[in-house]
Amino acid sequence: MGPAHVLTEAATLNRAAKATFDTTARIPVILRPADTGQVMAVLRIAGRYGLPIYPISSGKNWGYGSRVPTADDCALLDLSRMNRIVDFSEELAYVTVEPGVTQGQLYEFLQSRRSRLWMDATGASPECSIIGNCVERGFGHTPYGDHFAHVCGLQAVLANGEVVDTGFSGYGGCHAGPLYKWGLGASVDGLFSQSNLGIVTRLSVWLMPAPERFEAFFFRCDEENQLEGAVNALRPLRLSGTLRSSVHIGNDYKVLSALQQYPWAQMENQTPLRPADMAYFRRALNFGSWNGSGALYGTAGQVREARRLVKRALKGKVSALQFVDEAKLALAERFTGLFRCFSGWDLSRTIRLARPILGLMKGVPTEHPMESVYWRKREPAPAHADPDRDGCGLLWLAPILPLEGAHAQRVSKLASDILLRYGFEPMLSLALVSDRAIACVVSITYDREVPGEDRRAADCHHELLQSLLAAGYPPYRLGVQSMGSVPLPEGLNHVLQVLRQQTDPSGILAPGRYESQAPVLAKRLAI
Amino acid sequence: MGPAHVLTEAATLNRAAKATFDTTARIPVILRPADTGQVMAVLRIAGRYGLPIYPISSGKNWGYGSRVPTADDCALLDLSRMNRIVDFSEELAYVTVEPGVTQGQLYEFLQSRRSRLWMDATGASPECSIIGNCVERGFGHTPYGDHFAHVCGLQAVLANGEVVDTGFSGYGGCHAGPLYKWGLGASVDGLFSQSNLGIVTRLSVWLMPAPERFEAFFFRCDEENQLEGAVNALRPLRLSGTLRSSVHIGNDYKVLSALQQYPWAQMENQTPLRPADMAYFRRALNFGSWNGSGALYGTAGQVREARRLVKRALKGKVSALQFVDEAKLALAERFTGLFRCFSGWDLSRTIRLARPILGLMKGVPTEHPMESVYWRKREPAPAHADPDRDGCGLLWLAPILPLEGAHAQRVSKLASDILLRYGFEPMLSLALVSDRAIACVVSITYDREVPGEDRRAADCHHELLQSLLAAGYPPYRLGVQSMGSVPLPEGLNHVLQVLRQQTDPSGILAPGRYESQAPVLAKRLAI
């Protein structure tokens, strides 16, 4: 790799060991390989000497631990130099990338090619790695929002330095490597998501042809208990394929934190902002207890019909509904009050949210959502947000629930009660990530520079996680601090342990990452 | 299990060892467990004594080996008694089944419940197992046609008798077990498809809400080289989501074999039927060199718009195009010549095909496609088809290719040339199984009772498989005779071997099934 890519400077190492919540793992060295061959070599040497290695792609796993390893004294394997776009097809609509390729880079690449293809982006930041998010099974806002479901042909390096090409990508000369997920024989792709079984050094991401027409919709529920009806009304639209992408429903706290920082003056420096106080902001800024957004993709005729179906389904279930396309948004940005003319619902006070949301629905990465991480800070968010550096406190926890209104209502109440009890604003969003499931993203947002807050946030997160597990809502993903705190089912755990022990006998690869340290769940056999 | 479920009668065992092509494996005993507990017990005892066990669900894996094990002297573990429908939700649109549940049984279940949900069916037979087809990653005709992509929460028994529950299904009390595929941590579902790593004893299958409106379309290409243009015209419709299900395109041989048996008299008992002779049948029965079928699902408005888009895309690319719904079909069944009035294309001579195809597009299982397996027989197919019993020869081989016209044309020529050279009619169908890939299903259909034909068919299959591999088109699935003849990539093979050796040290579970006996592909590393 050369000395320039072996970093040992204390300031650099300390920076890398800092996340958006309290962590303890120290990092003795950062290694920056240039290619898969160097990754293999690092792992072979590390295996020989029993040195733990912790891979990161861009290291922007905010809310889940950023770049910080799950164990102490791991060499950080920073893959950001491996940022080549290896293959691309406009006709078959895919791109093959390395782990260092960021959302912003792919977006620029597609723009520069004048491609008609859209990527899917998360709201995290243009600097986030595509592969990093895929292997954590993150989700976005377009019909390709289930990221791991839209990748194909992984190249992974095992802890012993061996390379595994999945699906058909390991068959030399096979035409369908980036196109057909399953390959022949057992499919192992899933082993390299949320695991420490291998380092994914390449994969193909499917891209979506831009539709002829795109239109977003926004809705609002003024009463908290309208959530149940709205969710149940949306389910048939997801199941029928009328809604091809996720609908995101944020509560009032979520919207307020996206619009501004904590209202320190109005609240006379008291925290948390109580539900009773939220009523004022909902009225003043014209948003609801629940605020939904979704999008329609297709030809003009398809979008028109989908609009009719969305209207029909949400009628009487929501307080207001508004359809917005690029043209209408551009007009509304110029002429305040325009939205009121359309539907009686004045979106103008929340309009600075509409632009980035509309972009995300078309796969345009945005910096905007990161601003809300500065919610509890006294200074405004800087031009270039860096929550790790700036002492922003953020813990994310995203339980999975059935796509049913009663579950949505129950989980939101459970999470809100716990967060408020710990003195945090319960910022929630419900993402209808599939036809049958919701991911409820709970953000615990605080200021790390206030003494005691790190501890309080960690306790709150712990109680929330345990309560959700007890209520039957496990999370879809874990932060570095929670690895091992969710007991894996016994059989599943055994299969993974077998693989670990045989390919990584000294446990050098990301030790602890998605490993069951807690006692495993006893074998369940409903006969 | 009791003696009634341990079968050792010679006639029964011989029947079970017979497939639609020549096989050699003998079966010493058939075991018929009642539940997962008995499956676990069988495996534990078998492990102790080193007895090989070969599981089948319904054993109707026609064209790929029926019930015949991949190795000699395996006890056949027949799971057909485990035929309970364990769970069902109309709202969340899923059903949880055991391996003995057949397509016909699930269809009847949904009918008896007056469910608004559709299952997806293969054309194989109502008696085929749902799970059997899912774990072989078979495909069907509705938007849920990629079977393995639409299952969730597997229960699998490892060779050592241990139970693995995948996704969230192993978390007691978790609400999303049948709803959210990935679970938490590495996802292992794929390990239990096309493998011998476990016996799947239960899984949840997602079901599709019946659309408000359904309409099929049929098209015809009179010239062989029109295939390229038609495939390329369909790709954007798949990628845009306008076509949500597979389009199946059969060649003239495929259609003729579905309409009648071999025209022995007209051909004066000579085989094969040459392409030059096909022209007569195409004219007489009014079908094309290529014959496509697909379906549109949605509201009346969505289907109308999709119809417009299909028409526009195929204009000038195909020789004729016809849209058919239930009402039109019922009318046409009564009044011959009606189709001509609609579009100038008289479908009436192929109308007996339309009914089962229309049914499959709505997930209605059918016996019809099995009839074509009797193509080369002198007697007509019996009321209850049983290709194994009746000496029907059938070998299937289904390479995967990119969804591009040039590949479709190339693979169809390659397969046709080889089959004709061996004296078999090249029956081909191209299924647009995903947005980016085609599975080309090649049928080698013959009469096992004609001496020498078994050998010739096996040689033909072998040459076809090797030629396809060399040309970069590996199959999506293998027959029992070909296990091990496709070299797996080295890294992938190693991962699977590790799992096998650790969970099945004496190799008792389906020995040879999807194992790489051929030398593995050398590690490929494109740096």
Interface residues (C-beta under 8 A of the other chain):
Chain A: D35 T36 G37 V86 E91 L92 A93 Y94 R137 P143 F148 A156 L158 E162 V163 V164 D165 T166 F168 G170 Y171 G172 G173 C174 H175 A176 L179 Y180 K181 W182 G183 L184 G185 A186 S187 V188 D189 G190 L191 F192 S193 Q194 S195 L197 W206 M208 P209 P211 R235 P236 L239 S240 G241 T242 R244 Y297 G298 T299 G301 Q302 R304 E305 A306 R308 L309 I400 L401 P402 L403 E404 H407 S434 D435 R436 A437 L469 G472 Y473 P474 P475 Y476 R477 L478 V486 L488 P489 E490 G491 L492 H494 V495 L496 V498 L499 Q502 T503 Y514 S516 L521 K523 R524 L525 I527
Chain B: D35 T36 G37 E91 L92 A93 Y94 R137 P143 F148 A156 L158 E162 V163 V164 D165 T166 F168 G170 Y171 G172 G173 C174 H175 A176 L179 Y180 K181 W182 G183 L184 G185 A186 S187 V188 D189 G190 L191 F192 S193 Q194 S195 L197 W206 M208 P209 P211 R235 P236 L239 S240 G241 T242 R244 Y297 G298 T299 G301 Q302 R304 E305 A306 R308 L309 I400 L401 P402 L403 E404 H407 S434 D435 R436 A437 L469 G472 Y473 P474 P475 Y476 R477 L478 V486 L488 P489 E490 G491 L492 H494 V495 L496 V498 L499 Q502 T503 Y514 S516 L521 K523 R524 L525 A526 I527
